[in-house]
């Protein structure tokens, strides 16, 4: 899949899940908190993907 499409999907899902998480735990949705949490979620998705690719490349121990 093209990297831009992957980013857009992750960004949209990040925004949706960030709004859901904030609504469940804080009771209201502050736009700046949604953007911050969505950026954190998308960033973590890329970090975990890099870790997964690196561990698969090294092979079994």
PyMOL Python script that loads the backbone (N, CA, C, O; Angstrom):
from pymol import cmd

cmd.read_pdbstr("""\
ATOM      1  N   UNK A   1       0.848  -1.162   0.000  1.00  0.00           N
ATOM      2  CA  UNK A   1       0.000   0.000   0.000  1.00  0.00           C
ATOM      3  C   UNK A   1       0.903   1.237   0.000  1.00  0.00           C
ATOM      4  O   UNK A   1       1.975   1.237   0.605  1.00  0.00           O
ATOM      5  N   UNK A   2       0.471   2.249  -0.660  1.00  0.00           N
ATOM      6  CA  UNK A   2       1.245   3.491  -0.758  1.00  0.00           C
ATOM      7  C   UNK A   2       1.364   4.131   0.634  1.00  0.00           C
ATOM      8  O   UNK A   2       0.389   4.157   1.385  1.00  0.00           O
ATOM      9  N   UNK A   3       2.554   4.649   0.982  1.00  0.00           N
ATOM     10  CA  UNK A   3       2.749   5.222   2.329  1.00  0.00           C
ATOM     11  C   UNK A   3       1.806   6.374   2.669  1.00  0.00           C
ATOM     12  O   UNK A   3       1.435   6.539   3.831  1.00  0.00           O
ATOM     13  N   UNK A   4       1.413   7.171   1.680  1.00  0.00           N
ATOM     14  CA  UNK A   4       0.493   8.277   1.950  1.00  0.00           C
ATOM     15  C   UNK A   4      -0.891   7.765   2.334  1.00  0.00           C
ATOM     16  O   UNK A   4      -1.530   8.310   3.234  1.00  0.00           O
ATOM     17  N   UNK A   5      -1.347   6.732   1.661  1.00  0.00           N
ATOM     18  CA  UNK A   5      -2.645   6.143   1.989  1.00  0.00           C
ATOM     19  C   UNK A   5      -2.612   5.548   3.394  1.00  0.00           C
ATOM     20  O   UNK A   5      -3.565   5.687   4.160  1.00  0.00           O
ATOM     21  N   UNK A   6      -1.507   4.883   3.722  1.00  0.00           N
ATOM     22  CA  UNK A   6      -1.348   4.317   5.058  1.00  0.00           C
ATOM     23  C   UNK A   6      -1.393   5.421   6.112  1.00  0.00           C
ATOM     24  O   UNK A   6      -2.036   5.263   7.150  1.00  0.00           O
ATOM     25  N   UNK A   7      -0.716   6.533   5.851  1.00  0.00           N
ATOM     26  CA  UNK A   7      -0.727   7.648   6.803  1.00  0.00           C
ATOM     27  C   UNK A   7      -2.126   8.225   6.976  1.00  0.00           C
ATOM     28  O   UNK A   7      -2.541   8.504   8.101  1.00  0.00           O
ATOM     29  N   UNK A   8      -2.851   8.406   5.893  1.00  0.00           N
ATOM     30  CA  UNK A   8      -4.206   8.974   5.975  1.00  0.00           C
ATOM     31  C   UNK A   8      -5.123   8.055   6.777  1.00  0.00           C
ATOM     32  O   UNK A   8      -5.897   8.523   7.612  1.00  0.00           O
ATOM     33  N   UNK A   9      -5.039   6.759   6.526  1.00  0.00           N
ATOM     34  CA  UNK A   9      -5.871   5.807   7.275  1.00  0.00           C
ATOM     35  C   UNK A   9      -5.525   5.858   8.753  1.00  0.00           C
ATOM     36  O   UNK A   9      -6.417   5.889   9.601  1.00  0.00           O
ATOM     37  N   UNK A  10      -4.223   5.866   9.070  1.00  0.00           N
ATOM     38  CA  UNK A  10      -3.804   5.922  10.465  1.00  0.00           C
ATOM     39  C   UNK A  10      -4.222   7.236  11.113  1.00  0.00           C
ATOM     40  O   UNK A  10      -4.616   7.248  12.279  1.00  0.00           O
ATOM     41  N   UNK A  11      -4.143   8.331  10.385  1.00  0.00           N
ATOM     42  CA  UNK A  11      -4.515   9.629  10.946  1.00  0.00           C
ATOM     43  C   UNK A  11      -6.019   9.686  11.242  1.00  0.00           C
ATOM     44  O   UNK A  11      -6.425  10.168  12.300  1.00  0.00           O
ATOM     45  N   UNK A  12      -6.825   9.204  10.331  1.00  0.00           N
ATOM     46  CA  UNK A  12      -8.283   9.226  10.535  1.00  0.00           C
ATOM     47  C   UNK A  12      -8.661   8.315  11.707  1.00  0.00           C
ATOM     48  O   UNK A  12      -9.455   8.700  12.566  1.00  0.00           O
ATOM     49  N   UNK A  13      -8.093   7.113  11.738  1.00  0.00           N
ATOM     50  CA  UNK A  13      -8.387   6.213  12.853  1.00  0.00           C
ATOM     51  C   UNK A  13      -7.837   6.755  14.166  1.00  0.00           C
ATOM     52  O   UNK A  13      -8.452   6.584  15.218  1.00  0.00           O
ATOM     53  N   UNK A  14      -6.681   7.409  14.105  1.00  0.00           N
ATOM     54  CA  UNK A  14      -6.121   8.024  15.304  1.00  0.00           C
ATOM     55  C   UNK A  14      -7.032   9.103  15.860  1.00  0.00           C
ATOM     56  O   UNK A  14      -7.245   9.176  17.070  1.00  0.00           O
ATOM     57  N   UNK A  15      -7.567   9.934  14.992  1.00  0.00           N
ATOM     58  CA  UNK A  15      -8.504  10.975  15.438  1.00  0.00           C
ATOM     59  C   UNK A  15      -9.769  10.367  16.043  1.00  0.00           C
ATOM     60  O   UNK A  15     -10.263  10.829  17.072  1.00  0.00           O
ATOM     61  N   UNK A  16     -10.278   9.338  15.397  1.00  0.00           N
ATOM     62  CA  UNK A  16     -11.503   8.701  15.894  1.00  0.00           C
ATOM     63  C   UNK A  16     -11.275   8.057  17.256  1.00  0.00           C
ATOM     64  O   UNK A  16     -12.075   8.241  18.173  1.00  0.00           O
ATOM     65  N   UNK A  17     -10.189   7.303  17.391  1.00  0.00           N
ATOM     66  CA  UNK A  17      -9.924   6.642  18.666  1.00  0.00           C
ATOM     67  C   UNK A  17      -9.549   7.642  19.753  1.00  0.00           C
ATOM     68  O   UNK A  17      -9.894   7.440  20.918  1.00  0.00           O
ATOM     69  N   UNK A  18      -8.855   8.708  19.398  1.00  0.00           N
ATOM     70  CA  UNK A  18      -8.520   9.733  20.384  1.00  0.00           C
ATOM     71  C   UNK A  18      -9.789  10.391  20.920  1.00  0.00           C
ATOM     72  O   UNK A  18      -9.913  10.606  22.126  1.00  0.00           O
ATOM     73  N   UNK A  19     -10.719  10.709  20.045  1.00  0.00           N
ATOM     74  CA  UNK A  19     -11.985  11.305  20.483  1.00  0.00           C
ATOM     75  C   UNK A  19     -12.761  10.332  21.370  1.00  0.00           C
ATOM     76  O   UNK A  19     -13.344  10.735  22.377  1.00  0.00           O
ATOM     77  N   UNK A  20     -12.768   9.065  20.999  1.00  0.00           N
ATOM     78  CA  UNK A  20     -13.469   8.052  21.786  1.00  0.00           C
ATOM     79  C   UNK A  20     -12.836   7.893  23.167  1.00  0.00           C
ATOM     80  O   UNK A  20     -13.543   7.838  24.173  1.00  0.00           O
ATOM     81  N   UNK A  21     -11.510   7.822  23.216  1.00  0.00           N
ATOM     82  CA  UNK A  21     -10.808   7.666  24.492  1.00  0.00           C
ATOM     83  C   UNK A  21     -11.060   8.872  25.390  1.00  0.00           C
ATOM     84  O   UNK A  21     -11.349   8.713  26.576  1.00  0.00           O
ATOM     85  N   UNK A  22     -10.952  10.068  24.836  1.00  0.00           N
ATOM     86  CA  UNK A  22     -11.185  11.264  25.650  1.00  0.00           C
ATOM     87  C   UNK A  22     -12.624  11.343  26.137  1.00  0.00           C
ATOM     88  O   UNK A  22     -12.877  11.754  27.270  1.00  0.00           O
ATOM     89  N   UNK A  23     -13.549  10.961  25.304  1.00  0.00           N
ATOM     90  CA  UNK A  23     -14.968  10.994  25.699  1.00  0.00           C
ATOM     91  C   UNK A  23     -15.231  10.005  26.836  1.00  0.00           C
ATOM     92  O   UNK A  23     -16.001  10.298  27.750  1.00  0.00           O
ATOM     93  N   UNK A  24     -14.589   8.831  26.778  1.00  0.00           N
ATOM     94  CA  UNK A  24     -14.805   7.825  27.819  1.00  0.00           C
ATOM     95  C   UNK A  24     -14.157   8.222  29.141  1.00  0.00           C
ATOM     96  O   UNK A  24     -14.759   8.046  30.201  1.00  0.00           O
ATOM     97  N   UNK A  25     -12.939   8.755  29.092  1.00  0.00           N
ATOM     98  CA  UNK A  25     -12.205   8.991  30.322  1.00  0.00           C
ATOM     99  C   UNK A  25     -12.323  10.411  30.879  1.00  0.00           C
ATOM    100  O   UNK A  25     -12.156  10.609  32.082  1.00  0.00           O
ATOM    101  N   UNK A  26     -12.603  11.386  30.044  1.00  0.00           N
ATOM    102  CA  UNK A  26     -12.677  12.768  30.530  1.00  0.00           C
ATOM    103  C   UNK A  26     -14.090  13.334  30.500  1.00  0.00           C
ATOM    104  O   UNK A  26     -14.386  14.300  31.203  1.00  0.00           O
ATOM    105  N   UNK A  27     -14.962  12.743  29.694  1.00  0.00           N
ATOM    106  CA  UNK A  27     -16.342  13.203  29.652  1.00  0.00           C
ATOM    107  C   UNK A  27     -16.623  14.277  28.620  1.00  0.00           C
ATOM    108  O   UNK A  27     -17.778  14.501  28.260  1.00  0.00           O
ATOM    109  N   UNK A  28     -15.583  14.944  28.139  1.00  0.00           N
ATOM    110  CA  UNK A  28     -15.772  15.937  27.082  1.00  0.00           C
ATOM    111  C   UNK A  28     -14.598  15.834  26.111  1.00  0.00           C
ATOM    112  O   UNK A  28     -13.565  15.238  26.418  1.00  0.00           O
ATOM    113  N   UNK A  29     -14.780  16.421  24.950  1.00  0.00           N
ATOM    114  CA  UNK A  29     -13.770  16.324  23.901  1.00  0.00           C
ATOM    115  C   UNK A  29     -13.195  17.713  23.643  1.00  0.00           C
ATOM    116  O   UNK A  29     -13.869  18.578  23.083  1.00  0.00           O
ATOM    117  N   UNK A  30     -11.949  17.919  24.054  1.00  0.00           N
ATOM    118  CA  UNK A  30     -11.248  19.171  23.772  1.00  0.00           C
ATOM    119  C   UNK A  30     -10.448  18.981  22.476  1.00  0.00           C
ATOM    120  O   UNK A  30      -9.664  18.036  22.379  1.00  0.00           O
ATOM    121  N   UNK A  31     -10.628  19.853  21.486  1.00  0.00           N
ATOM    122  CA  UNK A  31      -9.969  19.654  20.193  1.00  0.00           C
ATOM    123  C   UNK A  31      -8.447  19.540  20.275  1.00  0.00           C
ATOM    124  O   UNK A  31      -7.850  18.720  19.579  1.00  0.00           O
ATOM    125  N   UNK A  32      -7.811  20.365  21.130  1.00  0.00           N
ATOM    126  CA  UNK A  32      -6.346  20.283  21.216  1.00  0.00           C
ATOM    127  C   UNK A  32      -5.900  18.973  21.848  1.00  0.00           C
ATOM    128  O   UNK A  32      -4.842  18.453  21.494  1.00  0.00           O
ATOM    129  N   UNK A  33      -6.676  18.432  22.767  1.00  0.00           N
ATOM    130  CA  UNK A  33      -6.347  17.146  23.375  1.00  0.00           C
ATOM    131  C   UNK A  33      -6.530  16.011  22.366  1.00  0.00           C
ATOM    132  O   UNK A  33      -5.750  15.058  22.349  1.00  0.00           O
ATOM    133  N   UNK A  34      -7.559  16.116  21.527  1.00  0.00           N
ATOM    134  CA  UNK A  34      -7.783  15.100  20.496  1.00  0.00           C
ATOM    135  C   UNK A  34      -6.616  15.078  19.512  1.00  0.00           C
ATOM    136  O   UNK A  34      -6.124  14.008  19.153  1.00  0.00           O
ATOM    137  N   UNK A  35      -6.177  16.242  19.081  1.00  0.00           N
ATOM    138  CA  UNK A  35      -5.065  16.316  18.124  1.00  0.00           C
ATOM    139  C   UNK A  35      -3.793  15.762  18.751  1.00  0.00           C
ATOM    140  O   UNK A  35      -3.058  15.014  18.106  1.00  0.00           O
ATOM    141  N   UNK A  36      -3.526  16.125  20.014  1.00  0.00           N
ATOM    142  CA  UNK A  36      -2.327  15.627  20.696  1.00  0.00           C
ATOM    143  C   UNK A  36      -2.366  14.111  20.843  1.00  0.00           C
ATOM    144  O   UNK A  36      -1.385  13.437  20.529  1.00  0.00           O
ATOM    145  N   UNK A  37      -3.478  13.568  21.315  1.00  0.00           N
ATOM    146  CA  UNK A  37      -3.589  12.129  21.514  1.00  0.00           C
ATOM    147  C   UNK A  37      -3.555  11.381  20.184  1.00  0.00           C
ATOM    148  O   UNK A  37      -2.972  10.300  20.101  1.00  0.00           O
ATOM    149  N   UNK A  38      -4.166  11.936  19.149  1.00  0.00           N
ATOM    150  CA  UNK A  38      -4.133  11.309  17.827  1.00  0.00           C
ATOM    151  C   UNK A  38      -2.708  11.272  17.290  1.00  0.00           C
ATOM    152  O   UNK A  38      -2.287  10.262  16.727  1.00  0.00           O
ATOM    153  N   UNK A  39      -1.959  12.363  17.455  1.00  0.00           N
ATOM    154  CA  UNK A  39      -0.562  12.379  17.016  1.00  0.00           C
ATOM    155  C   UNK A  39       0.253  11.350  17.782  1.00  0.00           C
ATOM    156  O   UNK A  39       1.120  10.692  17.207  1.00  0.00           O
ATOM    157  N   UNK A  40      -0.014  11.207  19.058  1.00  0.00           N
ATOM    158  CA  UNK A  40       0.679  10.209  19.863  1.00  0.00           C
ATOM    159  C   UNK A  40       0.354   8.795  19.386  1.00  0.00           C
ATOM    160  O   UNK A  40       1.250   7.960  19.268  1.00  0.00           O
ATOM    161  N   UNK A  41      -0.908   8.526  19.115  1.00  0.00           N
ATOM    162  CA  UNK A  41      -1.309   7.202  18.641  1.00  0.00           C
ATOM    163  C   UNK A  41      -0.702   6.871  17.277  1.00  0.00           C
ATOM    164  O   UNK A  41      -0.231   5.754  17.063  1.00  0.00           O
ATOM    165  N   UNK A  42      -0.709   7.828  16.361  1.00  0.00           N
ATOM    166  CA  UNK A  42      -0.137   7.599  15.033  1.00  0.00           C
ATOM    167  C   UNK A  42       1.372   7.425  15.136  1.00  0.00           C
ATOM    168  O   UNK A  42       1.942   6.569  14.459  1.00  0.00           O
ATOM    169  N   UNK A  43       2.017   8.216  15.962  1.00  0.00           N
ATOM    170  CA  UNK A  43       3.450   8.077  16.164  1.00  0.00           C
ATOM    171  C   UNK A  43       3.806   6.713  16.729  1.00  0.00           C
ATOM    172  O   UNK A  43       4.770   6.087  16.288  1.00  0.00           O
ATOM    173  N   UNK A  44       3.031   6.250  17.706  1.00  0.00           N
ATOM    174  CA  UNK A  44       3.274   4.927  18.275  1.00  0.00           C
ATOM    175  C   UNK A  44       3.047   3.819  17.251  1.00  0.00           C
ATOM    176  O   UNK A  44       3.736   2.799  17.283  1.00  0.00           O
ATOM    177  N   UNK A  45       2.104   4.004  16.354  1.00  0.00           N
ATOM    178  CA  UNK A  45       1.880   3.012  15.301  1.00  0.00           C
ATOM    179  C   UNK A  45       3.118   2.878  14.419  1.00  0.00           C
ATOM    180  O   UNK A  45       3.505   1.767  14.058  1.00  0.00           O
ATOM    181  N   UNK A  46       3.738   3.997  14.072  1.00  0.00           N
ATOM    182  CA  UNK A  46       4.954   3.954  13.261  1.00  0.00           C
ATOM    183  C   UNK A  46       6.133   3.367  14.040  1.00  0.00           C
ATOM    184  O   UNK A  46       6.941   2.632  13.472  1.00  0.00           O
ATOM    185  N   UNK A  47       6.239   3.679  15.325  1.00  0.00           N
ATOM    186  CA  UNK A  47       7.322   3.119  16.144  1.00  0.00           C
ATOM    187  C   UNK A  47       7.175   1.604  16.245  1.00  0.00           C
ATOM    188  O   UNK A  47       8.149   0.873  16.062  1.00  0.00           O
ATOM    189  N   UNK A  48       5.974   1.133  16.531  1.00  0.00           N
ATOM    190  CA  UNK A  48       5.759  -0.303  16.653  1.00  0.00           C
ATOM    191  C   UNK A  48       5.976  -1.030  15.329  1.00  0.00           C
ATOM    192  O   UNK A  48       6.459  -2.162  15.315  1.00  0.00           O
ATOM    193  N   UNK A  49       5.621  -0.387  14.215  1.00  0.00           N
ATOM    194  CA  UNK A  49       5.877  -0.986  12.913  1.00  0.00           C
ATOM    195  C   UNK A  49       7.378  -1.117  12.665  1.00  0.00           C
ATOM    196  O   UNK A  49       7.830  -2.137  12.143  1.00  0.00           O
ATOM    197  N   UNK A  50       8.147  -0.106  13.029  1.00  0.00           N
ATOM    198  CA  UNK A  50       9.606  -0.157  12.846  1.00  0.00           C
ATOM    199  C   UNK A  50      10.220  -1.247  13.715  1.00  0.00           C
ATOM    200  O   UNK A  50      11.114  -1.964  13.267  1.00  0.00           O
ATOM    201  N   UNK A  51       9.756  -1.377  14.937  1.00  0.00           N
ATOM    202  CA  UNK A  51      10.265  -2.423  15.829  1.00  0.00           C
ATOM    203  C   UNK A  51       9.918  -3.799  15.281  1.00  0.00           C
ATOM    204  O   UNK A  51      10.746  -4.710  15.307  1.00  0.00           O
ATOM    205  N   UNK A  52       8.709  -3.948  14.793  1.00  0.00           N
ATOM    206  CA  UNK A  52       8.286  -5.241  14.253  1.00  0.00           C
ATOM    207  C   UNK A  52       9.101  -5.620  13.027  1.00  0.00           C
ATOM    208  O   UNK A  52       9.505  -6.773  12.880  1.00  0.00           O
ATOM    209  N   UNK A  53       9.345  -4.650  12.143  1.00  0.00           N
ATOM    210  CA  UNK A  53      10.145  -4.926  10.944  1.00  0.00           C
ATOM    211  C   UNK A  53      11.584  -5.280  11.309  1.00  0.00           C
ATOM    212  O   UNK A  53      12.182  -6.168  10.700  1.00  0.00           O
ATOM    213  N   UNK A  54      12.139  -4.587  12.302  1.00  0.00           N
ATOM    214  CA  UNK A  54      13.519  -4.852  12.700  1.00  0.00           C
ATOM    215  C   UNK A  54      13.634  -6.238  13.326  1.00  0.00           C
ATOM    216  O   UNK A  54      14.610  -6.944  13.071  1.00  0.00           O
ATOM    217  N   UNK A  55      12.657  -6.643  14.142  1.00  0.00           N
ATOM    218  CA  UNK A  55      12.724  -7.959  14.784  1.00  0.00           C
ATOM    219  C   UNK A  55      12.503  -9.077  13.764  1.00  0.00           C
ATOM    220  O   UNK A  55      13.089 -10.150  13.904  1.00  0.00           O
ATOM    221  N   UNK A  56      11.677  -8.854  12.751  1.00  0.00           N
ATOM    222  CA  UNK A  56      11.471  -9.862  11.722  1.00  0.00           C
ATOM    223  C   UNK A  56      12.692 -10.009  10.822  1.00  0.00           C
ATOM    224  O   UNK A  56      12.951 -11.101  10.316  1.00  0.00           O
ATOM    225  N   UNK A  57      13.426  -8.966  10.619  1.00  0.00           N
ATOM    226  CA  UNK A  57      14.591  -8.987   9.745  1.00  0.00           C
ATOM    227  C   UNK A  57      15.736  -9.766  10.385  1.00  0.00           C
ATOM    228  O   UNK A  57      16.517 -10.398   9.675  1.00  0.00           O
ATOM    229  N   UNK A  58      15.851  -9.733  11.712  1.00  0.00           N
ATOM    230  CA  UNK A  58      16.947 -10.387  12.400  1.00  0.00           C
ATOM    231  C   UNK A  58      16.778 -11.895  12.447  1.00  0.00           C
ATOM    232  O   UNK A  58      17.773 -12.612  12.561  1.00  0.00           O
ATOM    233  N   UNK A  59      15.591 -12.388  12.365  1.00  0.00           N
ATOM    234  CA  UNK A  59      15.370 -13.818  12.385  1.00  0.00           C
ATOM    235  C   UNK A  59      15.259 -14.341  13.809  1.00  0.00           C
ATOM    236  O   UNK A  59      15.393 -13.586  14.772  1.00  0.00           O
ATOM    237  N   UNK A  60      15.015 -15.636  13.933  1.00  0.00           N
ATOM    238  CA  UNK A  60      14.865 -16.213  15.277  1.00  0.00           C
ATOM    239  C   UNK A  60      16.226 -16.279  15.988  1.00  0.00           C
ATOM    240  O   UNK A  60      17.268 -16.383  15.342  1.00  0.00           O
ATOM    241  N   UNK A  61      16.199 -16.216  17.315  1.00  0.00           N
ATOM    242  CA  UNK A  61      17.461 -16.247  18.072  1.00  0.00           C
ATOM    243  C   UNK A  61      18.105 -17.613  18.115  1.00  0.00           C
ATOM    244  O   UNK A  61      19.166 -17.776  18.718  1.00  0.00           O
TER     245      UNK A  61
END
""", "prot")
cmd.dss("prot")
cmd.show_as("cartoon", "prot")
cmd.util.cbc("prot")
cmd.orient("prot")
